[in-house]
């Protein structure tokens, strides 16, 4: 049995599956991370910044 909570955390980190880090998409106009993914007119994927209204694909 671990002698301290720090040892317990170390053990859990060793056996836990490695998770991928989240990737954020920033608006190329204002730099905001408040970006929505939308379906484009041609069936493709487009993005809209909910902070400034800029859209791109």
N, C-alpha and C positions, 0 to 999 in steps of 0.2 A: 504494500500500500504506500502511495506517495507520502512523503513527509511534509509537503507543503502544497499550497494551491498553485504555486509557480511550477512545481514539478508536474502536477496534474495537467496544467495548461500545455506544457511542453509535450507531454505524452499525447494529448488530444491533437495537437498540431501535427505531430509526426504521423498519426494514423488517419487523419481526416483526408478525404479526397481533395486534391488541388482544384480550386475553383478558378475559372477565368475571371479576369477583372472586367468590369463594365467598361464599355467604350461609349464615349459621348460624342455626339456630332454637334459642332458649333456652327452657328450662322456665319457665313463668310462676310456678311455685311456689318453686323453689329457685335459678333462674337458670343452671343447668348447661347446657352445650352437648352433653351426652351424651343425645341424643334419638333414638329409633328411630321410623321411620315404619311403621305397621302397617295392615293392611286391617281396616276396621271391620265390625261385624255387618251393617250395612245396605248394604255394598259401598263405603262411603265411606272416606276416609283418616282415620286417627287417629294420634296421637303418644303415645309413652310415654317418660318420663324414666327412663333406666337408672340414674341416680344416686339418685333419691328415690322412684321408683315412680308418680309423678303421671301421669295420663293425661288427654288432652283431644282434641277434634277441631275 
